[in-house]
Amino acid sequence: MTDPIKLKFSDFWTGEVSGKVENNPIYKMLRRHFDVVLSDDPDFLIYDSNGYQFLKYDCIRIFYTGENRRPNFKQCDYAFSFDYPATERNYRLPLYRLWRGYGRLLEPRQPATADLAARKFCCFLASKPIPTRDAFFQQLSAYRQVDAGGGLFNNIGGRVPRGGEVDWMGGYKFSIVFENASHPGYTTEKILNAFLANTVPIYWGNPLVSQDFNPATMINCHDYESFEQVVEAVRELDQDDARYLQMLSEPFLLGGEETDFCREENIVGRFAQIFKEKKAFIPAANKRKQRINLVYYQVRNALSKRLRRKK
């Protein structure tokens, strides 16, 4: 019988991939395959990029992020990140793989019916201004009204309630799904929500997104030289019901097959290797020296919050 694996989770954001540790999808996945024990004296720490409590621990550190942030391999021994390539220390685990509803992408897609082409034009759901995304919204709106249901550019008389995003998006032919930034490999839950709503995503963010999903299911802004060309592509598809419905009938995944890095057996296999080998790339003594930075980060964040409140 193998010994229990003592784990600690820290610095995760509250919400979909965190909240209580018991709701963390990484934790739930590991529990299905290992004898996991949560401990304040862990052998392995899994931490996110939303704090600095990880600096308290000198065990093997495993970094995960749902943000467009790069692993700092001076602080973590291993990373599960958006980034290519896979190496001894980095495994690509994009956020959409951990999001609720991911399993539906693996199911056969039903043929599109004519009523789907009769839906309202396009939806947009965002609260944070992003210049690239904002500019495209304005350009597409010059062709037809785009309904904005978030805090940004809201024009539907109120915000879409939390948890109702996918249902609301399902009333539209197209959805603008831009990431907060563009970086190779950075694909979040945004495009997944569009697929679950059975809309055609107009996507910008990860220039390699066609390695994640079937390019025949989306309008990928990275395939065009300008947003003017993207708007023209949307206009042509909006006026061609047969081609639009064909796009909605395509499998979400290339060849209908899950990518290797998203397969649970491969994710679990990487964790199994880490747990078995217990190989640390940063000496424990170096990690203990890093603890002094915790006070600096905490003071810096407190000052930053104070300044924001004064503005």
N, C-alpha and C positions, 0 to 999 in steps of 0.2 A: 504493500500500500504506500502510495506517495504521500509526502507531507503536504498539508494545506499551503496554499500560496497566499502569503500575507500581502494585501494590497492597501494602498491609500490613494484617494482621489482628492485633488486640490485645484483651486483656481479655475474651475469651470463656471461659465455663466449660468444664471438661472433661466430656465425655459426648456426648450425641446430636448436638448442633449445634456441637461444637467438637472436643475432643481434638486430633489433628493437623490442621493447616490443610487438608491434602488431603481430610479427611473432612467439612469444613465444607460444608453444602449450599448456602450462598450462593456460596462459592468454586466448587463444582462446577457450579452453574448458570451462573455468569459464564464459566467456561472453555468451556462449550458454545457461547458466542456471541461471545466476545471473545478477542483475543490478550493473555492475562493473564500478567504476570510478577510473582512475589513479590519484594519489594525492601525493604531497610532504609532506603532513600532514596525513599519512595513519593511519587507524585503524589496518591494517594487512600488514606486510612486508613479501614478499616471496623472499628469497635470496639463492644464490648458493655459492659454495666454492671457487670462483675465485677472491676474494677480501675481504675487511674488511669494506666497506661502511655501512654494516648492523649495525655496532656498533654505528652509529649516531642515531639510532631509538630506542625508548623505548616502542613502541607499541607491539602487539603480533607478535612474530617472527616465521615464518614458513620456515624451512630449506629444500632445495632440492639439490640433487647433481647427476650429471651424471658420477662422478668419484668414485673410490674405496676409499671412505672416510666415516668415521663414524660420525653420528650426535653428536655434543657437546651439551648435554642437560643442560649445565650450561649457554649456550648462546642462545639456541632456545627453544621456548615453544613446538613446534611440528616439526616433520620431515616427509618428503616423501623421502624415501631412498631405497637402494637396500636391506636393512637388514631385516632378520627375527628376532623376530616374530613381528606381528602386535600388538600394545599396544595402550593404551590411547593416547600416544604421538607419536608413530611411525606407519606409513603406508608404506607398501612395494610398491614402484612405480619404477620398473626398466626402464632404459633409452630406451630400445627397444619399450616400450609401447608408447612413445612419438614420435618415429621416423616416417618419411614419409614412406608410404607403409605398415604400421602395419595392416591396415584393410584388406589387401590381404590375410593375414593368416586366416581370418575368412571365406574366400570363399572356396567352394569345390575345391579340387585339381584335376586337369585333369590327366587321366591315362598317364603314361610315354610312349613315342614312341621310337622305336628302334634307331632312329638317335641320341638320347641323350647319348646313350652308345658309340657312335663313336666320341665324342668330344675329345679335347686334355685332357691330364691327370689331372693336378692339378695346381691351381694358388695360389699365395701368395701376399698379399698386405700390406706392412708395411714400415714405415720409421724409427721408433725408435727401437734401439736394445733392445731386452729383452732376457736374456740368455736362458730361457726355450724354448721360441718360436724359437730362432735362432738354438738351438741344434736340435729341431725336424725337422726344414727345412732341415738341413744338412743330417739328417738320412734318411728322405724320399727321398731326392734328390739322394741318393745312389742307390735307387731302380729304379726311373725314373726321368727325368728332371722335376722340378717344376718351372713354369714360375713365376718370381717375377716382379711385375709391379709397385712397389713403389720405394722409395729411397733406401731401404735396399735390398742388394743382387740383384739389378736390372740386369736382363739378357735378356730383350726383346728390348733393344735399345732405351728406353725412358720411361718416367713415364705415367701411365694411367691418362688422364685428369680428373680434379676434376668434379664430377657429372657424370662421365662415369664408375664408379666402378662396378655397378651392371651389366651393359651391357657387360663389359669386362669379368667379372666372369662367365657370362652365356655361355662362350665358352669352359668351362671346366667341367669335370666330378666331380672333388673334389675341395674343397677350404680349405686351412688352416686358421681357424679362432680361434686364441688364444687371450684371453684377455691380458691386460697389467699386470694383477696380478690374483691370485686365492683367492677367498673369497666366502663363502656361500652366495648365492643370487646375486652376482655381475655378471649380464648378460647385456651386452650393445647391440649396434646396429649391431655388427659384425656378429653374427649368423643370424640375420634378413636379412642382405644383401645377405648372402649365400642362404637363402631360396627364396628370391625374384629372385635370379639368377637361381634358379632351379638346384643348385649343391648340392652335399652331403657335409655338413660341417664336417671337422675334428676339433673337438672342445676341448678346454681346458680353464678353468677359474673358472666357478661356479660349484662346485662339486654337486650341487643340480639342475643342468640345466634340468634334466629329469622331474622336477616338473613344469618347464616352458613350455617345448616342448615335443612332442612325441619322446621318445628315439629311435623309429624305423626309424626316419628320419636322424639320424646322427651317426657318429663314435665319441663316447665320450671317450676322453683319460682317464677320471676318472674311467672308467670301466675296465682298464687294469693296470697291475702291472708295466709295463715299456713301453717306447717308441718303443722298439724293437717289442713288442707284437702289438702295434698300427700299426706300419708299416706292419706287417704281415697281420693284419686284412684288411688294405687298399689294399694290394697286392691281397688277396683272392677275395675281392669284385671287384677289377679292372678286374679280369679275369673271372668273373661270371656275364655275362650281364643280365641274368634273375633275379638274386637276386638284382643286382644294380637297374634295372628298377622297381622292386617291392618297393624298398626303396624310389624311387622318386614318387611313387604313394600313399604313406602313407600320412594321414592328418598331417599338421604341429603341431596341438595342440592335446593334449590327448583327445581321444574320439571326436575330432573335435570341442571341446567346449572351449571357452575362459575361462582363469583362473579367479577366483573371484576377485583377486586384480587388474586385468586389465580391468574389466568391468567399463565402464564410469559411470554408475549409482552408483557404489560403491565408485569410486574415488570422484565423486561429492558429494556423501553422507557424506564422511568424511569432505570435506571442508564445507558443509552445517552445520554440527555439530559444527565445529570450529567457523564459522561465527555467529551462533546463540547463542552459549554459551558464547563466548568472554572470555573464561577462560585462564588466564595467569598463567604459572607455575613459571615464574621468575618475581619478583616484578619490577615495572618500576624504582624504585630507584636503584636497583642493576644493571639494564641495563645502567642507566646513569653513574654509576661508571665505567662501562666497556669502556666508550668512551676514557678514557686515554690510553687504549691499542692501539687505532687507530694510534696514532703518532708513537708508537713503531714499529708496523707492517709496516707502510709506510717507516720508516727509514731503517728497516731491509731489506725490499724488494729492496730498492734503492741501498743499499750496495751490496746485492747479485747480482743484475744486473750488477753493475760496475765491480765486480770481474769476472763475466762470460765473459764480454767484453775484459778483460785483458788477459784471457787465450788464 
